[in-house]
Amino acid sequence: MTEIYPSLISTRGKSPRASFADVLLAGLAPDGGLYLPEFWPQISASQTASFAKSRYVDVARQILTRFAGGSFTPDEINADITAAYATFDDPRIAPLVEVEPDLFLMELFHGPTLAFKDVAMQVLGRLFSRALSKRGGSATVVCATSGDTGSAAIAALGGLPNIQVFVLHPKGRVSEVQRRQMTTSPHANVHNIALEGTFDDAQRIVKELFAESAFARAVNLTAVNSINFARIAAQSVYYFTATAQLGRPASFVVPTGNFGDVFAGEAAMRMGLGVEKLVIATNVNDIMARALNDGVYASGSVQPSLSPSMDIQVASNFERALFEASGRDSEWLTGAMERFARDRKLPLPANVLADLRARYAATRCNDQETTETIRRVHGRLGRLVDPHTAVGLHAAYKMKGTLMGPIVVLATAHPAKFPEAVQGASGAVPPLPQRLAGLYEGAEKFAVLRNDKALVRAHIEAKLAHP
Ligand SMILES: *Cc1c(COP(=O)(O)O)cnc(C)c1O
């Protein structure tokens, strides 16, 4: 049998089909939509079962090849995945830890920057660099971060040839560890911008820069945010490995901001994985919980919380779920997204909502509940969890009675990444992992810019002209 690899299409239906490598290098589709595979490759139940005995890198290679096999040779994919996961400090990459009967934490924080973003970004950076050197030329990566994507992108792309990396973080709204992980990078191709605004402002500016097609073309603008489909593909892997290890379908509780990680669970389901439920766990920035529970996708204003990587009121990847839930109706979706951009509010049609609710459940957690969960888990289980993981655990405890199968909470960050919040809640100081030694000594380098797209563009142009 010859393998057929899916082309990628835009959710908005007005971009040409693209290859995996094209999408990797581009990020966002030119019509403003997000890329998805034309069809979902299928992983059979027996193949999934066989993953129980496989190493993580082998599962990742098998799944990613089903998407990327038309753009890279098996040897190339294998080399990049092997090198990517060699940077992790646990060979299991996404170990499952049973903390109570049928309640598991899936630890996704064993990569270089201690958050789950590394799982995909380490692979993406290597494939990106490979695709770029095949195609020739250079690329400008512009990335908005609520804290963790930026450091993961810098860890993956810092020092690579022909790539300049610009990272916008909301000034004063990321933890000190997160900020220092970004701003102490020694690499000359890394440019940090502290934007005087929220994450949503940073994300909007990035989207608007993409929409300036002359500028975007001139600098070869590209996105490595979770709008980049390669990240979704790489993140779908751990839903398979967890299910294979458990031997039966699970409910996954996913601390959610931009909806990338939980959508990777939907991607796994669409590839054939049996999943009981995907639980969207939000903090007080609960646009996704409200969308699912009230049927209206409406963005409010961002409130700072103890889980800053989820302080988001526009969940970009939700567009992918809406596209699928509408039966891939690009025309409806384009209108709906325009309406949301205009009104900040989109009532979900009954058929779309019913389809979403078949797969997803959602709940929110405020800062007090986050703190209580950290304290309770420390007291009862002797484990320190970070505030994002605590949001997930809170959702798991709250919804336990309604969920089928084992419950797997995605532990998205290491507690040492948020020492103030963890200590404030538990009284215990999470020990700084070896990887972070020296973090407080390095000199920080970043520019502070007003919340203004033209200023950001001028800053990027100036840096590119005089690197
Ligand atoms: C990014 C992030 C999230 C949210 O993931 P999304 O894919 O944006 O939904 C949750 N927890 C941590 C620690 C993160 O860095």
PDBQT file of the ligand as one rigid body, heavy atoms in Angstrom, charges set to zero:
ROOT
HETATM    1  C1  LIG A 501      -0.138  27.298  27.102  1.00  0.00    +0.000 C 
HETATM    2  C2  LIG A 501      -0.469  26.702  28.400  1.00  0.00    +0.000 A 
HETATM    3  C3  LIG A 501      -1.751  26.238  28.680  1.00  0.00    +0.000 A 
HETATM    4  C4  LIG A 501      -2.900  26.393  27.707  1.00  0.00    +0.000 C 
HETATM    5  O1  LIG A 501      -2.731  25.643  26.537  1.00  0.00    +0.000 OA
HETATM    6  P1  LIG A 501      -3.571  26.027  25.236  1.00  0.00    +0.000 P 
HETATM    7  O2  LIG A 501      -3.074  25.115  24.182  1.00  0.00    +0.000 OA
HETATM    8  O3  LIG A 501      -3.271  27.468  24.937  1.00  0.00    +0.000 OA
HETATM    9  O4  LIG A 501      -4.996  25.822  25.567  1.00  0.00    +0.000 OA
HETATM   10  C5  LIG A 501      -1.975  25.611  29.892  1.00  0.00    +0.000 A 
HETATM   11  N1  LIG A 501      -0.989  25.487  30.798  1.00  0.00    +0.000 NA
HETATM   12  C6  LIG A 501       0.256  25.939  30.573  1.00  0.00    +0.000 A 
HETATM   13  C7  LIG A 501       1.286  25.782  31.627  1.00  0.00    +0.000 C 
HETATM   14  C8  LIG A 501       0.570  26.545  29.363  1.00  0.00    +0.000 A 
HETATM   15  O5  LIG A 501       1.812  26.981  29.123  1.00  0.00    +0.000 OA
ENDROOT
TORSDOF 0
